Amino acid sequence: MSTFTFATVPQIIAGPGCIAKLSELTKTRLGPRVLVISDDGVVKAGLVQPALATLANGGAETSTFTGVVADPPETIIHAAVAQAIAFGATGVLGIGGGSSLDVAKLVALLCKSGEALGDIYGVGKVSGQRLPLVLVPTTAGTGSEVTPISIVTTGAYEKKGVVSPVLLPDAALLDAELTIGLPPVVTAATGIDAMVHAIEAFTSASANNNPVSRALAKEALRLLGANIEIAVVNGTNLAARQAMLIGAMLAGQAFANSPVAAVHALAYPVGGRYHVAHGLSNSLVLPHVLRFNATACGDAYAELAPCLFPHLEPPIKPSGFPVSSKDWHCCLCA
């Protein structure tokens, strides 16, 4: 077996209502002055107020930055950093979708390290440390709460990423109650994003593709495939919503260590140019990449397919071994 590395968040708290655990994290991690980063839609949906109340119960003063937008530009990062410094933040809480979580990661870093954002784009360019950081997703898709990556819009149609283990938060909270009001179209798009994370992590050509990531990817697909339709059709189903959150988190852990590939490489410019939701751009590109890759990793796709479609479990040869993808039509590549 080849050598590999696997890194993830040191603490994950999951379950409906677990936002109440923030009061404990205030004392053990975030400190007495917490900058809360979110977007206006999440605030209007009433999802930030419970977090603020819980932080107050833990004895923290808070300042709220709600200027995050989809595909956040550098100006948003700089504005949030300025607010954090002026407030004297001892910790950062990100609550919302992937954009809010990505902004929170960079704010926590730049406030402490003093590095210039333009100097840290790329892989392993971060040299400083960050403020304490806790992330709370309100969508089940990006997995940003467990990834060492932040994506920033740097031009009209260009995005760049900061990739460093320093961006991994101290804790991630997965509370399905915060996703109940998510519209069906957003539930579907973010769920597809998570599925793509799992598919690409499992089949990644990276030298760090490893058994831990592959195991997480398969379980992520199992949870997401079994619950996405329920969550879309009946958004108040708390069990399905919690399963989606956990599935997205597992997929995030998988691709954080066994990176995504062509689907994301093609989807990013589509989103940047046409401002298409990331999950939607992934879904548009996915079938074409699957067909292109099928000759190289068809067996891997065949292994994944039953995680999404249990009734399509591949037939078993008399010897006891599953047939190869050459003998079994893989529905993922249809």
C-alpha positions as CSV (number, residue, x, y, z in Angstrom):
1,M,0.0,0.0,0.0
2,S,1.4,3.4,-0.9
3,T,2.1,6.1,1.6
4,F,-0.7,8.7,2.1
5,T,-1.7,11.5,4.4
6,F,-5.2,12.3,5.8
7,A,-6.1,15.4,7.7
8,T,-9.5,16.6,8.9
9,V,-11.3,18.7,11.6
10,P,-10.4,17.8,15.2
11,Q,-14.0,18.0,16.4
12,I,-17.3,17.4,14.7
13,I,-20.6,17.8,16.6
14,A,-23.7,16.5,14.8
15,G,-27.4,16.3,15.5
16,P,-30.6,18.4,15.4
17,G,-30.3,21.2,17.9
18,C,-26.6,20.9,18.4
19,I,-26.2,24.7,17.7
20,A,-26.6,24.9,21.5
21,K,-23.1,23.5,21.9
22,L,-21.8,26.8,20.8
23,S,-21.9,28.0,24.4
24,E,-19.4,25.4,25.3
25,L,-17.2,26.2,22.3
26,T,-17.2,29.8,23.3
27,K,-15.4,29.0,26.5
28,T,-13.1,26.3,25.1
29,R,-12.2,27.6,21.7
30,L,-13.7,30.9,20.4
31,G,-13.0,33.2,23.3
32,P,-14.9,36.3,24.6
33,R,-15.2,38.3,21.3
34,V,-16.6,36.4,18.4
35,L,-17.0,37.7,14.8
36,V,-20.0,36.0,13.2
37,I,-19.8,35.8,9.4
38,S,-22.9,35.0,7.3
39,D,-25.0,36.4,4.5
40,D,-28.2,38.5,4.5
41,G,-30.4,35.6,3.3
42,V,-29.3,33.4,6.2
43,V,-29.9,36.3,8.7
44,K,-33.4,36.9,7.3
45,A,-34.2,33.2,7.5
46,G,-33.6,33.5,11.3
47,L,-30.7,31.1,11.3
48,V,-28.1,33.4,12.8
49,Q,-30.1,34.5,15.9
50,P,-30.0,31.1,17.7
51,A,-26.2,31.2,17.3
52,L,-25.9,34.7,18.6
53,A,-28.1,33.8,21.6
54,T,-26.0,30.7,22.3
55,L,-22.8,32.6,22.1
56,A,-24.2,35.2,24.5
57,N,-25.1,32.3,26.9
58,G,-21.5,31.3,26.8
59,G,-20.4,34.8,27.8
60,A,-19.2,36.1,24.4
61,E,-19.7,39.5,22.9
62,T,-20.4,39.3,19.2
63,S,-20.1,41.4,16.0
64,T,-21.9,40.2,12.9
65,F,-20.7,40.6,9.3
66,T,-23.5,39.8,6.9
67,G,-22.0,41.1,3.6
68,V,-21.1,37.7,2.2
69,V,-22.4,37.1,-1.4
70,A,-22.2,34.0,-3.7
71,D,-18.8,33.6,-5.2
72,P,-17.3,36.2,-2.8
73,P,-14.8,38.7,-4.3
74,E,-11.7,39.9,-2.5
75,T,-13.4,43.1,-1.4
76,I,-15.7,41.1,0.8
77,I,-12.8,39.3,2.5
78,H,-11.0,42.6,3.1
79,A,-14.2,44.2,4.6
80,A,-14.7,41.3,7.0
81,V,-11.1,41.3,8.0
82,A,-11.3,45.1,8.8
83,Q,-14.4,44.5,10.9
84,A,-12.8,41.7,12.8
85,I,-9.7,43.7,13.6
86,A,-11.7,46.8,14.7
87,F,-13.8,44.5,16.9
88,G,-10.8,42.8,18.4
89,A,-12.1,39.4,17.6
90,T,-10.7,36.4,19.6
91,G,-12.5,33.9,17.4
92,V,-14.5,33.5,14.2
93,L,-17.8,31.7,13.6
94,G,-18.9,31.1,10.0
95,I,-22.6,30.1,9.5
96,G,-24.2,29.7,6.2
97,G,-23.4,28.2,2.8
98,G,-20.0,27.4,1.4
99,S,-19.3,31.1,0.6
100,S,-19.8,32.2,4.2
101,L,-17.7,29.4,5.4
102,D,-14.9,30.1,2.9
103,V,-14.9,33.8,3.9
104,A,-14.8,32.9,7.6
105,K,-11.7,30.7,7.0
106,L,-9.8,33.5,5.4
107,V,-10.8,36.1,7.9
108,A,-9.7,33.9,10.7
109,L,-6.3,33.5,9.0
110,L,-5.7,37.0,7.8
111,C,-6.6,38.6,11.1
112,K,-4.0,36.5,12.9
113,S,-1.2,36.0,10.3
114,G,-1.2,39.5,8.7
115,E,-0.5,37.9,5.3
116,A,-1.7,39.5,2.1
117,L,-4.5,37.6,0.4
118,G,-2.8,37.9,-3.0
119,D,0.3,36.1,-1.6
120,I,-1.4,33.0,-0.4
121,Y,-3.3,31.8,-3.5
122,G,-2.3,28.3,-4.4
123,V,-1.4,25.2,-2.5
124,G,0.7,25.4,0.7
125,K,1.4,29.2,0.5
126,V,0.1,30.0,4.0
127,S,2.9,30.5,6.5
128,G,1.0,32.1,9.5
129,Q,-1.6,31.0,12.0
130,R,-5.3,31.8,12.3
131,L,-7.8,32.8,15.0
132,P,-9.9,30.0,16.6
133,L,-12.6,29.0,14.0
134,V,-15.9,27.2,14.2
135,L,-18.0,26.5,11.1
136,V,-21.7,25.8,10.9
137,P,-23.1,24.8,7.4
138,T,-26.7,25.7,6.6
139,T,-26.6,23.7,3.3
140,A,-25.7,20.1,2.7
141,G,-23.3,20.4,-0.2
142,T,-19.9,22.1,-0.2
143,G,-18.4,20.3,2.7
144,S,-16.5,23.5,3.4
145,E,-16.8,22.9,7.1
146,V,-14.2,20.1,6.8
147,T,-12.0,21.2,4.0
148,P,-8.7,23.2,4.0
149,I,-9.8,25.2,0.9
150,S,-11.3,28.7,0.3
151,I,-12.4,29.9,-3.1
152,V,-12.3,33.6,-4.0
153,T,-13.5,35.5,-7.1
154,T,-10.5,37.5,-8.3
155,G,-11.8,39.0,-11.5
156,A,-14.9,39.2,-13.7
157,Y,-14.7,35.5,-14.6
158,E,-11.8,34.2,-12.5
159,K,-11.6,32.3,-9.3
160,K,-8.6,31.4,-7.2
161,G,-8.2,29.1,-4.2
162,V,-6.2,29.2,-1.0
163,V,-5.3,25.6,0.1
164,S,-3.7,25.0,3.5
165,P,-4.3,22.7,6.5
166,V,-4.3,25.9,8.5
167,L,-7.8,26.6,7.1
168,L,-9.3,23.5,8.7
169,P,-11.5,24.8,11.6
170,D,-11.3,23.8,15.2
171,A,-14.8,22.4,15.1
172,A,-17.8,21.9,12.7
173,L,-21.4,21.8,13.9
174,L,-23.9,19.9,11.7
175,D,-27.5,20.9,12.8
176,A,-30.3,19.8,10.5
177,E,-32.7,22.2,12.1
178,L,-30.7,25.0,10.3
179,T,-31.4,23.5,6.9
180,I,-35.2,23.0,7.2
181,G,-36.1,26.1,5.2
182,L,-33.7,25.4,2.4
183,P,-35.6,25.7,-0.9
184,P,-35.9,22.5,-3.0
185,V,-33.8,23.9,-5.9
186,V,-31.0,24.7,-3.5
187,T,-31.3,21.4,-1.7
188,A,-31.0,19.6,-5.0
189,A,-28.0,21.7,-6.3
190,T,-26.0,21.5,-3.1
191,G,-26.8,17.7,-2.8
192,I,-25.5,17.1,-6.3
193,D,-22.3,19.1,-5.4
194,A,-21.7,16.7,-2.5
195,M,-22.3,13.7,-4.7
196,V,-19.7,15.0,-7.2
197,H,-17.2,15.5,-4.4
198,A,-17.6,11.8,-3.4
199,I,-17.4,10.5,-7.0
200,E,-14.3,12.5,-7.9
201,A,-12.6,11.7,-4.6
202,F,-13.2,8.0,-5.0
203,T,-11.8,8.0,-8.6
204,S,-9.2,10.7,-8.2
205,A,-5.9,10.1,-10.0
206,S,-4.1,11.9,-7.2
207,A,-1.1,10.1,-5.6
208,N,-2.9,10.7,-2.3
209,N,-6.0,8.8,-3.3
210,N,-6.3,6.6,-0.2
211,P,-8.5,4.0,1.5
212,V,-9.8,6.4,4.1
213,S,-11.1,8.8,1.5
214,R,-12.6,6.1,-0.6
215,A,-14.4,4.6,2.3
216,L,-15.8,8.0,3.2
217,A,-16.8,8.7,-0.4
218,K,-18.8,5.5,-0.6
219,E,-20.7,6.1,2.7
220,A,-21.3,9.7,1.6
221,L,-22.9,8.5,-1.7
222,R,-25.0,6.0,0.2
223,L,-26.4,8.6,2.5
224,L,-26.8,11.3,-0.2
225,G,-28.4,8.9,-2.7
226,A,-30.9,7.6,-0.1
227,N,-32.0,11.0,1.1
228,I,-31.7,13.7,-1.5
229,E,-35.1,13.0,-3.1
230,I,-36.8,13.0,0.3
231,A,-35.1,16.2,1.3
232,V,-36.1,17.9,-1.9
233,V,-39.7,16.8,-1.9
234,N,-40.2,17.0,1.9
235,G,-37.8,19.6,3.2
236,T,-39.1,19.3,6.8
237,N,-38.0,15.7,7.1
238,L,-35.4,16.2,9.8
239,A,-33.8,12.7,9.5
240,A,-33.2,13.2,5.8
241,R,-31.8,16.6,6.3
242,Q,-29.4,15.3,9.0
243,A,-28.3,12.5,6.7
244,M,-27.7,14.9,3.9
245,L,-25.5,17.1,6.2
246,I,-23.5,14.1,7.3
247,G,-23.2,12.8,3.7
248,A,-21.9,16.2,2.5
249,M,-19.4,16.3,5.4
250,L,-18.1,12.9,4.6
251,A,-17.7,13.8,1.0
252,G,-15.9,17.0,2.0
253,Q,-13.5,14.9,4.1
254,A,-12.9,12.6,1.2
255,F,-12.1,15.2,-1.4
256,A,-10.1,17.3,1.0
257,N,-7.6,14.5,1.0
258,S,-8.2,12.9,-2.4
259,P,-8.8,15.9,-4.6
260,V,-11.6,16.5,-7.1
261,A,-10.8,16.6,-10.8
262,A,-12.3,17.3,-14.3
263,V,-15.9,17.9,-13.2
264,H,-14.9,20.7,-10.9
265,A,-12.2,22.0,-13.2
266,L,-14.8,22.5,-15.9
267,A,-17.7,23.6,-13.6
268,Y,-15.7,26.5,-12.0
269,P,-15.3,28.5,-15.2
270,V,-19.0,27.8,-16.1
271,G,-20.0,29.2,-12.8
272,G,-17.6,32.1,-13.0
273,R,-18.7,33.1,-16.5
274,Y,-22.4,32.6,-16.3
275,H,-22.9,32.8,-12.5
276,V,-24.6,29.4,-12.4
277,A,-24.9,27.8,-9.0
278,H,-22.0,25.5,-8.4
279,G,-24.0,22.4,-7.9
280,L,-25.9,23.0,-11.1
281,S,-22.7,23.6,-13.1
282,N,-21.4,20.4,-11.7
283,S,-24.5,18.5,-12.8
284,L,-24.2,19.9,-16.3
285,V,-20.6,18.7,-16.7
286,L,-20.8,15.4,-14.7
287,P,-22.3,13.0,-17.3
288,H,-19.8,14.1,-20.0
289,V,-16.8,13.7,-17.7
290,L,-18.1,10.3,-16.6
291,R,-18.4,9.1,-20.2
292,F,-14.9,10.4,-21.0
293,N,-13.3,8.8,-17.9
294,A,-15.2,5.5,-18.2
295,T,-12.5,3.7,-20.2
296,A,-10.0,4.5,-17.5
297,C,-12.0,4.0,-14.3
298,G,-15.1,2.2,-15.4
299,D,-14.6,-0.5,-12.7
300,A,-14.5,2.3,-10.0
301,Y,-17.7,3.7,-11.3
302,A,-19.3,0.3,-11.3
303,E,-18.3,-0.1,-7.7
304,L,-19.8,3.3,-6.8
305,A,-23.1,2.8,-8.7
306,P,-24.8,0.6,-6.1
307,C,-24.1,3.2,-3.4
308,L,-26.6,5.4,-5.3
309,F,-28.8,2.7,-6.8
310,P,-28.8,-0.3,-4.5
311,H,-31.1,-2.2,-6.9
312,L,-28.3,-2.1,-9.5
313,E,-25.9,-4.2,-7.5
314,P,-23.6,-5.8,-10.1
315,P,-24.1,-9.5,-10.8
316,I,-21.7,-11.9,-9.3
317,K,-19.7,-14.4,-11.3
318,P,-19.7,-18.0,-10.3
319,S,-16.3,-17.5,-8.8
320,G,-17.8,-15.1,-6.3
321,F,-16.2,-11.9,-7.8
322,P,-18.3,-9.1,-9.3
323,V,-18.2,-8.8,-13.0
324,S,-16.1,-6.0,-14.4
325,S,-17.5,-2.8,-15.9
326,K,-16.8,-4.2,-19.3
327,D,-19.5,-6.9,-18.7
328,W,-21.9,-4.7,-16.6
329,H,-23.4,-1.5,-17.9
330,C,-22.7,1.2,-15.3
331,C,-25.6,3.5,-14.9
332,L,-23.3,6.4,-13.7
333,C,-21.9,6.5,-17.2
334,A,-25.3,6.2,-19.0
